Amino acid sequence: MSRFAVAALCAALVAPVVQAQQPAASAPTKPSQTSPTPPAAASKSAPPAADDTVAVQQAMAAYIEAFNRHDSEALLDLWSPTGTYVNKETGERSSGREALATDFAKVFAATPEIELSGGIDAVRVIGGDTAIVDGVTTVVVPNVEPAVSAYSAIFVKQDGKWLLDTVHESDLPTPETPRQALQPLEWMVGAWQDESDTATVSSVMRWSPSEAFLIRSYDVIREDEEPFQGQQIIGWDPAAKQIRSWTFNSDGSFGEGVWSKNGAEWIVRKSETLADGRLASGTQVITQIDADTVTVQTIAKEIDGVLEPTADPVTMKRVAETTAAAASPAAAAPATGAAR
């Protein structure tokens, strides 16, 4: 299946996963997933439709867990016997558990390090036994550009259990302008600051004059060290249909990243050339807590192929631009350079 279609359809079913299930103390190797409300948290007086929505989300969570275990048997148990996958762009179609089992086996054999992330735009329960889920998924395979797709999935309730019945996958609609493509990041525009025991981090995000790019300036100040400054340009790549970024730092290092959305998180897969010529890579997780709070953390960071310890998340708070400018030695968005 083209563009790892089966993997993409799996991602389509897996956006809300319990974040607490990810190991907290050890260095993570993939971005965390957002979580549906567990059944125990649902109100006893909630209407049936609300209960069914939670149940569908629970089915999705079970799906991603099975996929990440490469457990084809568990995956197939979450499909109806006549489950069907359709790629609307290519016309490819797989129907029935036997055909899906073959596809899963091919995907897991060809891409053992495949990772999935996804977001849900809407869950609609119809008539008590059918649910429609719409959203966007990202499929990541090492050394391959992430594949982003839109999906529409239909669940059916059989014997009290929600099962996947149909998935339609298609390319994302192409934004008419770069600004439209970057609109989901507009909440970052403004000034942000963090003051920890070891450093002061300040950052300002603004639109370029033509609003075709977002431009971020950031500073990291540590006692008895030269200030670390950088600038990041974020833009839309119409050929790859992805948000990309290019970063330039005061020590001469530079890098680039590919952005994808996963619920309340933005995942930035980065590569960088350090000032001394070494090569670095990692995944940056930017999580919007509320309108004025964001956390930034880099996970799975490697330098010349050697895994580095994972630093704690940096928490940034929105501030007045005059405050950020006063804290910065340079001319005054959450500082993605802060969690390097």
Short mmCIF file of the C-alpha atoms (twelve columns), coordinates in Angstrom:
data_MODEL
# 
_entry.id   MODEL 
# 
loop_
_atom_site.group_PDB 
_atom_site.id 
_atom_site.type_symbol 
_atom_site.label_atom_id 
_atom_site.label_alt_id 
_atom_site.label_comp_id 
_atom_site.label_asym_id 
_atom_site.label_seq_id 
_atom_site.Cartn_x 
_atom_site.Cartn_y 
_atom_site.Cartn_z 
_atom_site.pdbx_PDB_model_num 
ATOM 1   C CA . MET A 1   0.000   0.000   0.000  1 
ATOM 2   C CA . SER A 2   1.407   3.386   -0.962 1 
ATOM 3   C CA . ARG A 3   2.567   5.915   1.642  1 
ATOM 4   C CA . PHE A 4   2.387   3.204   4.294  1 
ATOM 5   C CA . ALA A 5   -1.362  3.386   3.922  1 
ATOM 6   C CA . VAL A 6   -2.113  0.622   6.393  1 
ATOM 7   C CA . ALA A 7   0.072   2.298   8.994  1 
ATOM 8   C CA . ALA A 8   -1.702  5.556   8.336  1 
ATOM 9   C CA . LEU A 9   -5.087  4.005   8.828  1 
ATOM 10  C CA . CYS A 10  -3.803  2.559   12.097 1 
ATOM 11  C CA . ALA A 11  -2.712  6.009   13.169 1 
ATOM 12  C CA . ALA A 12  -6.143  7.248   12.280 1 
ATOM 13  C CA . LEU A 13  -7.557  5.203   15.079 1 
ATOM 14  C CA . VAL A 14  -5.126  6.020   17.799 1 
ATOM 15  C CA . ALA A 15  -4.944  9.703   18.660 1 
ATOM 16  C CA . PRO A 16  -6.082  9.698   22.312 1 
ATOM 17  C CA . VAL A 17  -3.786  7.507   24.418 1 
ATOM 18  C CA . VAL A 18  -3.296  7.708   28.151 1 
ATOM 19  C CA . GLN A 19  -0.203  9.867   28.669 1 
ATOM 20  C CA . ALA A 20  0.351   8.307   32.057 1 
ATOM 21  C CA . GLN A 21  1.069   5.025   30.341 1 
ATOM 22  C CA . GLN A 22  4.316   6.514   28.983 1 
ATOM 23  C CA . PRO A 23  7.327   5.969   31.307 1 
ATOM 24  C CA . ALA A 24  7.889   9.165   33.277 1 
ATOM 25  C CA . ALA A 25  11.360  8.590   34.685 1 
ATOM 26  C CA . SER A 26  13.179  7.075   31.726 1 
ATOM 27  C CA . ALA A 27  14.064  8.850   28.511 1 
ATOM 28  C CA . PRO A 28  11.117  8.500   26.117 1 
ATOM 29  C CA . THR A 29  11.690  7.418   22.566 1 
ATOM 30  C CA . LYS A 30  8.537   8.729   20.966 1 
ATOM 31  C CA . PRO A 31  6.094   11.602  21.492 1 
ATOM 32  C CA . SER A 32  3.415   11.114  24.096 1 
ATOM 33  C CA . GLN A 33  -0.197  10.805  23.071 1 
ATOM 34  C CA . THR A 34  -3.222  12.594  24.449 1 
ATOM 35  C CA . SER A 35  -5.698  10.589  26.482 1 
ATOM 36  C CA . PRO A 36  -9.440  10.018  26.414 1 
ATOM 37  C CA . THR A 37  -11.307 10.283  29.693 1 
ATOM 38  C CA . PRO A 38  -11.300 6.867   31.368 1 
ATOM 39  C CA . PRO A 39  -14.691 5.258   31.911 1 
ATOM 40  C CA . ALA A 40  -14.476 5.771   35.683 1 
ATOM 41  C CA . ALA A 41  -14.289 9.525   35.155 1 
ATOM 42  C CA . ALA A 42  -17.470 9.674   33.115 1 
ATOM 43  C CA . SER A 43  -20.497 10.936  34.974 1 
ATOM 44  C CA . LYS A 44  -23.102 8.312   35.856 1 
ATOM 45  C CA . SER A 45  -25.748 10.739  34.653 1 
ATOM 46  C CA . ALA A 46  -24.032 11.346  31.303 1 
ATOM 47  C CA . PRO A 47  -26.279 10.756  28.265 1 
ATOM 48  C CA . PRO A 48  -25.752 7.557   26.271 1 
ATOM 49  C CA . ALA A 49  -24.119 9.462   23.390 1 
ATOM 50  C CA . ALA A 50  -21.470 10.820  25.752 1 
ATOM 51  C CA . ASP A 51  -20.796 7.342   27.128 1 
ATOM 52  C CA . ASP A 52  -20.482 5.986   23.581 1 
ATOM 53  C CA . THR A 53  -18.056 8.754   22.629 1 
ATOM 54  C CA . VAL A 54  -15.802 7.759   25.521 1 
ATOM 55  C CA . ALA A 55  -16.105 4.094   24.534 1 
ATOM 56  C CA . VAL A 56  -15.026 4.885   20.956 1 
ATOM 57  C CA . GLN A 57  -12.029 6.809   22.299 1 
ATOM 58  C CA . GLN A 58  -11.198 3.832   24.508 1 
ATOM 59  C CA . ALA A 59  -11.272 1.584   21.427 1 
ATOM 60  C CA . MET A 60  -8.841  3.952   19.708 1 
ATOM 61  C CA . ALA A 61  -6.508  3.875   22.696 1 
ATOM 62  C CA . ALA A 62  -6.529  0.076   22.664 1 
ATOM 63  C CA . TYR A 63  -5.748  0.164   18.967 1 
ATOM 64  C CA . ILE A 64  -2.584  2.233   19.268 1 
ATOM 65  C CA . GLU A 65  -1.340  0.079   22.140 1 
ATOM 66  C CA . ALA A 66  -1.770  -3.022  19.991 1 
ATOM 67  C CA . PHE A 67  -0.124  -1.362  17.008 1 
ATOM 68  C CA . ASN A 68  2.917   -0.278  18.989 1 
ATOM 69  C CA . ARG A 69  3.290   -3.867  20.213 1 
ATOM 70  C CA . HIS A 70  3.035   -5.036  16.587 1 
ATOM 71  C CA . ASP A 71  0.243   -7.290  17.817 1 
ATOM 72  C CA . SER A 72  -1.640  -8.088  14.621 1 
ATOM 73  C CA . GLU A 73  -4.066  -10.430 16.369 1 
ATOM 74  C CA . ALA A 74  -5.138  -7.749  18.828 1 
ATOM 75  C CA . LEU A 75  -5.484  -5.247  15.982 1 
ATOM 76  C CA . LEU A 76  -7.730  -7.536  13.975 1 
ATOM 77  C CA . ASP A 77  -9.956  -8.113  17.023 1 
ATOM 78  C CA . LEU A 78  -10.705 -4.374  16.898 1 
ATOM 79  C CA . TRP A 79  -12.010 -4.593  13.311 1 
ATOM 80  C CA . SER A 80  -15.425 -5.847  12.315 1 
ATOM 81  C CA . PRO A 81  -15.336 -9.053  10.215 1 
ATOM 82  C CA . THR A 82  -16.107 -7.006  7.094  1 
ATOM 83  C CA . GLY A 83  -13.816 -4.078  7.959  1 
ATOM 84  C CA . THR A 84  -12.613 -2.101  4.935  1 
ATOM 85  C CA . TYR A 85  -9.783  0.367   4.336  1 
ATOM 86  C CA . VAL A 86  -9.884  2.712   1.308  1 
ATOM 87  C CA . ASN A 87  -7.205  5.124   0.109  1 
ATOM 88  C CA . LYS A 88  -9.233  7.800   -1.689 1 
ATOM 89  C CA . GLU A 89  -6.191  9.138   -3.549 1 
ATOM 90  C CA . THR A 90  -5.014  5.838   -5.059 1 
ATOM 91  C CA . GLY A 91  -8.205  3.780   -4.944 1 
ATOM 92  C CA . GLU A 92  -6.427  0.998   -3.021 1 
ATOM 93  C CA . ARG A 93  -8.785  -1.094  -0.923 1 
ATOM 94  C CA . SER A 94  -8.441  -3.883  1.655  1 
ATOM 95  C CA . SER A 95  -11.554 -5.700  2.864  1 
ATOM 96  C CA . GLY A 96  -11.923 -8.305  5.573  1 
ATOM 97  C CA . ARG A 97  -9.676  -9.373  8.411  1 
ATOM 98  C CA . GLU A 98  -7.618  -11.749 6.274  1 
ATOM 99  C CA . ALA A 99  -6.593  -8.984  3.840  1 
ATOM 100 C CA . LEU A 100 -5.887  -6.592  6.706  1 
ATOM 101 C CA . ALA A 101 -3.759  -9.230  8.465  1 
ATOM 102 C CA . THR A 102 -1.611  -9.541  5.340  1 
ATOM 103 C CA . ASP A 103 -1.197  -5.767  5.165  1 
ATOM 104 C CA . PHE A 104 -0.240  -5.497  8.840  1 
ATOM 105 C CA . ALA A 105 2.366   -8.247  8.447  1 
ATOM 106 C CA . LYS A 106 3.939   -6.418  5.485  1 
ATOM 107 C CA . VAL A 107 4.048   -3.079  7.311  1 
ATOM 108 C CA . PHE A 108 5.591   -4.493  10.502 1 
ATOM 109 C CA . ALA A 109 8.169   -6.512  8.554  1 
ATOM 110 C CA . ALA A 110 9.184   -3.583  6.329  1 
ATOM 111 C CA . THR A 111 9.144   -0.841  8.992  1 
ATOM 112 C CA . PRO A 112 9.835   -2.270  12.469 1 
ATOM 113 C CA . GLU A 113 10.495  1.239   13.895 1 
ATOM 114 C CA . ILE A 114 7.331   2.839   12.563 1 
ATOM 115 C CA . GLU A 115 5.706   5.423   14.873 1 
ATOM 116 C CA . LEU A 116 2.184   6.801   14.828 1 
ATOM 117 C CA . SER A 117 0.581   9.990   16.042 1 
ATOM 118 C CA . GLY A 118 -2.790  11.489  15.298 1 
ATOM 119 C CA . GLY A 119 -5.415  14.035  16.179 1 
ATOM 120 C CA . ILE A 120 -9.205  13.832  16.374 1 
ATOM 121 C CA . ASP A 121 -11.275 16.673  14.982 1 
ATOM 122 C CA . ALA A 122 -14.687 15.193  15.777 1 
ATOM 123 C CA . VAL A 123 -16.506 12.114  17.093 1 
ATOM 124 C CA . ARG A 124 -20.178 11.825  16.118 1 
ATOM 125 C CA . VAL A 125 -22.383 9.007   17.461 1 
ATOM 126 C CA . ILE A 126 -25.359 8.191   15.243 1 
ATOM 127 C CA . GLY A 127 -28.276 6.075   16.355 1 
ATOM 128 C CA . GLY A 128 -26.404 4.463   19.226 1 
ATOM 129 C CA . ASP A 129 -24.621 1.845   17.111 1 
ATOM 130 C CA . THR A 130 -22.530 3.872   14.640 1 
ATOM 131 C CA . ALA A 131 -19.802 6.467   15.237 1 
ATOM 132 C CA . ILE A 132 -17.898 8.632   12.762 1 
ATOM 133 C CA . VAL A 133 -14.416 9.884   13.685 1 
ATOM 134 C CA . ASP A 134 -12.569 12.505  11.625 1 
ATOM 135 C CA . GLY A 135 -9.008  13.719  12.089 1 
ATOM 136 C CA . VAL A 136 -5.413  13.894  10.898 1 
ATOM 137 C CA . THR A 137 -2.606  11.373  11.309 1 
ATOM 138 C CA . THR A 138 1.162   11.381  10.962 1 
ATOM 139 C CA . VAL A 139 3.209   8.279   10.154 1 
ATOM 140 C CA . VAL A 140 6.935   8.458   10.974 1 
ATOM 141 C CA . VAL A 141 9.592   6.032   9.792  1 
ATOM 142 C CA . PRO A 142 13.328  6.641   10.390 1 
ATOM 143 C CA . ASN A 143 15.073  8.444   7.508  1 
ATOM 144 C CA . VAL A 144 11.770  9.083   5.727  1 
ATOM 145 C CA . GLU A 145 9.800   12.331  5.694  1 
ATOM 146 C CA . PRO A 146 6.691   12.018  7.923  1 
ATOM 147 C CA . ALA A 147 3.500   11.243  5.988  1 
ATOM 148 C CA . VAL A 148 0.469   13.300  7.016  1 
ATOM 149 C CA . SER A 149 -3.049  12.247  6.012  1 
ATOM 150 C CA . ALA A 150 -6.661  13.102  6.709  1 
ATOM 151 C CA . TYR A 151 -9.015  10.265  7.642  1 
ATOM 152 C CA . SER A 152 -12.642 9.448   8.288  1 
ATOM 153 C CA . ALA A 153 -13.310 6.281   10.295 1 
ATOM 154 C CA . ILE A 154 -16.629 4.533   10.951 1 
ATOM 155 C CA . PHE A 155 -17.099 2.415   14.063 1 
ATOM 156 C CA . VAL A 156 -20.019 0.038   14.600 1 
ATOM 157 C CA . LYS A 157 -21.196 -1.414  17.901 1 
ATOM 158 C CA . GLN A 158 -21.497 -5.203  17.822 1 
ATOM 159 C CA . ASP A 159 -22.371 -7.204  20.935 1 
ATOM 160 C CA . GLY A 160 -21.705 -4.123  23.059 1 
ATOM 161 C CA . LYS A 161 -18.195 -3.555  21.612 1 
ATOM 162 C CA . TRP A 162 -17.170 -0.731  19.281 1 
ATOM 163 C CA . LEU A 163 -15.348 -2.120  16.225 1 
ATOM 164 C CA . LEU A 164 -13.731 -0.399  13.303 1 
ATOM 165 C CA . ASP A 165 -15.756 -0.952  10.141 1 
ATOM 166 C CA . THR A 166 -14.455 1.494   7.509  1 
ATOM 167 C CA . VAL A 167 -11.542 3.904   7.110  1 
ATOM 168 C CA . HIS A 168 -11.154 6.382   4.250  1 
ATOM 169 C CA . GLU A 169 -7.742  8.056   3.980  1 
ATOM 170 C CA . SER A 170 -6.847  11.022  1.777  1 
ATOM 171 C CA . ASP A 171 -4.229  13.713  1.349  1 
ATOM 172 C CA . LEU A 172 -4.648  16.829  3.432  1 
ATOM 173 C CA . PRO A 173 -6.315  19.766  1.655  1 
ATOM 174 C CA . THR A 174 -3.657  22.124  0.316  1 
ATOM 175 C CA . PRO A 175 -3.754  25.513  2.075  1 
ATOM 176 C CA . GLU A 176 -4.429  28.431  -0.262 1 
ATOM 177 C CA . THR A 177 -1.707  30.589  1.317  1 
ATOM 178 C CA . PRO A 178 1.334   30.069  3.578  1 
ATOM 179 C CA . ARG A 179 -0.429  32.058  6.293  1 
ATOM 180 C CA . GLN A 180 -3.387  29.689  6.190  1 
ATOM 181 C CA . ALA A 181 -1.017  26.739  6.560  1 
ATOM 182 C CA . LEU A 182 0.665   28.342  9.590  1 
ATOM 183 C CA . GLN A 183 -2.596  29.472  11.214 1 
ATOM 184 C CA . PRO A 184 -2.567  26.546  13.737 1 
ATOM 185 C CA . LEU A 185 0.656   28.000  15.187 1 
ATOM 186 C CA . GLU A 186 -0.638  31.546  15.586 1 
ATOM 187 C CA . TRP A 187 -1.275  30.975  19.298 1 
ATOM 188 C CA . MET A 188 2.518   31.077  19.724 1 
ATOM 189 C CA . VAL A 189 2.757   34.687  18.530 1 
ATOM 190 C CA . GLY A 190 3.876   36.947  21.380 1 
ATOM 191 C CA . ALA A 191 6.482   37.011  24.123 1 
ATOM 192 C CA . TRP A 192 7.298   34.091  26.441 1 
ATOM 193 C CA . GLN A 193 9.666   33.636  29.359 1 
ATOM 194 C CA . ASP A 194 10.929  31.040  31.817 1 
ATOM 195 C CA . GLU A 195 13.131  31.631  34.831 1 
ATOM 196 C CA . SER A 196 14.587  28.506  36.380 1 
ATOM 197 C CA . ASP A 197 17.320  28.067  38.960 1 
ATOM 198 C CA . THR A 198 19.925  27.658  36.233 1 
ATOM 199 C CA . ALA A 199 18.849  29.912  33.345 1 
ATOM 200 C CA . THR A 200 16.518  32.626  32.086 1 
ATOM 201 C CA . VAL A 201 14.899  31.844  28.749 1 
ATOM 202 C CA . SER A 202 13.146  34.551  26.737 1 
ATOM 203 C CA . SER A 203 11.437  34.217  23.374 1 
ATOM 204 C CA . VAL A 204 9.367   36.298  20.969 1 
ATOM 205 C CA . MET A 205 7.372   34.974  18.002 1 
ATOM 206 C CA . ARG A 206 6.080   37.295  15.277 1 
ATOM 207 C CA . TRP A 207 4.750   37.156  11.736 1 
ATOM 208 C CA . SER A 208 7.045   38.197  8.896  1 
ATOM 209 C CA . PRO A 209 5.931   41.409  7.127  1 
ATOM 210 C CA . SER A 210 4.193   39.406  4.377  1 
ATOM 211 C CA . GLU A 211 2.793   36.884  6.917  1 
ATOM 212 C CA . ALA A 212 4.285   34.074  4.829  1 
ATOM 213 C CA . PHE A 213 6.551   32.990  7.716  1 
ATOM 214 C CA . LEU A 214 6.659   32.946  11.496 1 
ATOM 215 C CA . ILE A 215 9.907   34.262  12.979 1 
ATOM 216 C CA . ARG A 216 11.090  33.401  16.474 1 
ATOM 217 C CA . SER A 217 13.949  35.050  18.370 1 
ATOM 218 C CA . TYR A 218 15.167  33.491  21.614 1 
ATOM 219 C CA . ASP A 219 17.824  33.978  24.292 1 
ATOM 220 C CA . VAL A 220 19.162  31.681  26.999 1 
ATOM 221 C CA . ILE A 221 21.100  33.400  29.798 1 
ATOM 222 C CA . ARG A 222 23.113  31.407  32.332 1 
ATOM 223 C CA . GLU A 223 25.304  32.811  35.080 1 
ATOM 224 C CA . ASP A 224 28.995  33.111  34.135 1 
ATOM 225 C CA . GLU A 225 28.282  32.110  30.516 1 
ATOM 226 C CA . GLU A 226 27.967  34.018  27.278 1 
ATOM 227 C CA . PRO A 227 24.292  34.534  26.323 1 
ATOM 228 C CA . PHE A 228 23.037  31.959  23.818 1 
ATOM 229 C CA . GLN A 229 20.839  33.501  21.138 1 
ATOM 230 C CA . GLY A 230 19.082  32.173  18.094 1 
ATOM 231 C CA . GLN A 231 16.482  32.759  15.427 1 
ATOM 232 C CA . GLN A 232 14.046  30.330  13.889 1 
ATOM 233 C CA . ILE A 233 12.042  30.734  10.679 1 
ATOM 234 C CA . ILE A 234 8.914   28.590  10.348 1 
ATOM 235 C CA . GLY A 235 7.273   28.157  6.961  1 
ATOM 236 C CA . TRP A 236 5.035   26.001  4.812  1 
ATOM 237 C CA . ASP A 237 6.629   23.588  2.327  1 
ATOM 238 C CA . PRO A 238 4.053   23.296  -0.491 1 
ATOM 239 C CA . ALA A 239 5.942   20.476  -2.206 1 
ATOM 240 C CA . ALA A 240 6.118   18.217  0.870  1 
ATOM 241 C CA . LYS A 241 2.838   19.628  2.291  1 
ATOM 242 C CA . GLN A 242 4.477   20.092  5.683  1 
ATOM 243 C CA . ILE A 243 5.350   22.832  8.149  1 
ATOM 244 C CA . ARG A 244 9.131   23.144  8.323  1 
ATOM 245 C CA . SER A 245 11.588  25.278  10.303 1 
ATOM 246 C CA . TRP A 246 15.159  26.493  9.948  1 
ATOM 247 C CA . THR A 247 17.177  27.547  13.008 1 
ATOM 248 C CA . PHE A 248 20.379  29.612  13.279 1 
ATOM 249 C CA . ASN A 249 22.225  30.068  16.592 1 
ATOM 250 C CA . SER A 250 24.788  32.521  17.917 1 
ATOM 251 C CA . ASP A 251 27.446  29.829  18.347 1 
ATOM 252 C CA . GLY A 252 27.348  28.989  14.629 1 
ATOM 253 C CA . SER A 253 25.167  25.892  14.905 1 
ATOM 254 C CA . PHE A 254 22.171  25.521  12.605 1 
ATOM 255 C CA . GLY A 255 19.413  23.050  11.921 1 
ATOM 256 C CA . GLU A 256 16.016  22.260  10.485 1 
ATOM 257 C CA . GLY A 257 12.840  20.540  11.609 1 
ATOM 258 C CA . VAL A 258 9.583   19.028  10.377 1 
ATOM 259 C CA . TRP A 259 6.435   19.842  12.374 1 
ATOM 260 C CA . SER A 260 3.325   17.738  12.958 1 
ATOM 261 C CA . LYS A 261 0.381   18.099  15.335 1 
ATOM 262 C CA . ASN A 262 -0.660  15.477  17.874 1 
ATOM 263 C CA . GLY A 263 -3.624  16.638  19.947 1 
ATOM 264 C CA . ALA A 264 -2.411  19.516  22.145 1 
ATOM 265 C CA . GLU A 265 1.206   18.783  21.204 1 
ATOM 266 C CA . TRP A 266 3.379   19.889  18.334 1 
ATOM 267 C CA . ILE A 267 6.080   17.375  17.420 1 
ATOM 268 C CA . VAL A 268 9.227   18.765  15.769 1 
ATOM 269 C CA . ARG A 269 11.663  16.213  14.370 1 
ATOM 270 C CA . LYS A 270 14.989  18.024  14.251 1 
ATOM 271 C CA . SER A 271 18.415  17.609  12.710 1 
ATOM 272 C CA . GLU A 272 21.277  19.980  13.527 1 
ATOM 273 C CA . THR A 273 24.905  20.669  12.705 1 
ATOM 274 C CA . LEU A 274 26.668  21.771  15.887 1 
ATOM 275 C CA . ALA A 275 29.310  24.496  16.037 1 
ATOM 276 C CA . ASP A 276 32.095  21.895  16.252 1 
ATOM 277 C CA . GLY A 277 30.800  19.956  13.247 1 
ATOM 278 C CA . ARG A 278 29.107  17.110  15.093 1 
ATOM 279 C CA . LEU A 279 25.646  16.053  13.926 1 
ATOM 280 C CA . ALA A 280 22.667  16.040  16.294 1 
ATOM 281 C CA . SER A 281 19.061  14.893  16.008 1 
ATOM 282 C CA . GLY A 282 16.056  14.641  18.285 1 
ATOM 283 C CA . THR A 283 12.342  15.110  18.700 1 
ATOM 284 C CA . GLN A 284 10.995  18.249  20.314 1 
ATOM 285 C CA . VAL A 285 7.596   18.121  22.020 1 
ATOM 286 C CA . ILE A 286 5.825   21.473  22.427 1 
ATOM 287 C CA . THR A 287 2.694   21.129  24.569 1 
ATOM 288 C CA . GLN A 288 0.130   23.897  24.958 1 
ATOM 289 C CA . ILE A 289 -1.144  23.730  28.541 1 
ATOM 290 C CA . ASP A 290 -3.422  26.756  28.221 1 
ATOM 291 C CA . ALA A 291 -3.482  30.079  26.331 1 
ATOM 292 C CA . ASP A 292 -0.572  31.432  28.386 1 
ATOM 293 C CA . THR A 293 1.458   28.328  29.300 1 
ATOM 294 C CA . VAL A 294 3.498   25.904  27.211 1 
ATOM 295 C CA . THR A 295 6.088   23.225  27.937 1 
ATOM 296 C CA . VAL A 296 9.024   22.390  25.669 1 
ATOM 297 C CA . GLN A 297 11.083  19.201  25.867 1 
ATOM 298 C CA . THR A 298 13.574  17.479  23.576 1 
ATOM 299 C CA . ILE A 299 13.512  13.685  23.683 1 
ATOM 300 C CA . ALA A 300 15.568  10.975  21.978 1 
ATOM 301 C CA . LYS A 301 18.406  13.432  21.336 1 
ATOM 302 C CA . GLU A 302 21.510  11.965  19.728 1 
ATOM 303 C CA . ILE A 303 24.903  13.506  18.975 1 
ATOM 304 C CA . ASP A 304 26.923  11.589  16.388 1 
ATOM 305 C CA . GLY A 305 24.660  8.604   17.036 1 
ATOM 306 C CA . VAL A 306 25.124  8.604   20.830 1 
ATOM 307 C CA . LEU A 307 21.924  8.991   22.864 1 
ATOM 308 C CA . GLU A 308 21.964  11.961  25.264 1 
ATOM 309 C CA . PRO A 309 20.155  12.144  28.645 1 
ATOM 310 C CA . THR A 310 16.677  13.638  28.406 1 
ATOM 311 C CA . ALA A 311 16.402  17.039  30.094 1 
ATOM 312 C CA . ASP A 312 13.350  18.086  32.086 1 
ATOM 313 C CA . PRO A 313 10.639  20.042  30.223 1 
ATOM 314 C CA . VAL A 314 10.971  23.824  30.182 1 
ATOM 315 C CA . THR A 315 7.768   25.683  31.138 1 
ATOM 316 C CA . MET A 316 7.236   28.995  29.352 1 
ATOM 317 C CA . LYS A 317 4.727   31.662  30.409 1 
ATOM 318 C CA . ARG A 318 3.315   34.383  28.190 1 
ATOM 319 C CA . VAL A 319 4.553   37.845  29.194 1 
ATOM 320 C CA . ALA A 320 4.392   41.406  27.906 1 
ATOM 321 C CA . GLU A 321 6.922   41.976  25.126 1 
ATOM 322 C CA . THR A 322 8.574   44.709  27.173 1 
ATOM 323 C CA . THR A 323 9.278   42.137  29.902 1 
ATOM 324 C CA . ALA A 324 10.846  39.712  27.460 1 
ATOM 325 C CA . ALA A 325 12.918  42.484  25.907 1 
ATOM 326 C CA . ALA A 326 14.203  43.578  29.316 1 
ATOM 327 C CA . ALA A 327 15.326  40.014  30.102 1 
ATOM 328 C CA . SER A 328 17.109  39.617  26.766 1 
ATOM 329 C CA . PRO A 329 20.415  41.135  25.727 1 
ATOM 330 C CA . ALA A 330 19.210  41.012  22.122 1 
ATOM 331 C CA . ALA A 331 16.236  42.628  20.474 1 
ATOM 332 C CA . ALA A 332 13.086  41.326  21.945 1 
ATOM 333 C CA . ALA A 333 7.068   32.040  21.189 1 
ATOM 334 C CA . PRO A 334 7.918   29.428  23.267 1 
ATOM 335 C CA . ALA A 335 11.634  28.996  22.864 1 
ATOM 336 C CA . THR A 336 12.245  25.781  20.990 1 
ATOM 337 C CA . GLY A 337 15.916  26.561  21.340 1 
ATOM 338 C CA . ALA A 338 15.509  26.493  25.117 1 
ATOM 339 C CA . ALA A 339 15.144  22.737  25.389 1 
ATOM 340 C CA . ARG A 340 18.136  21.926  23.230 1 
# 
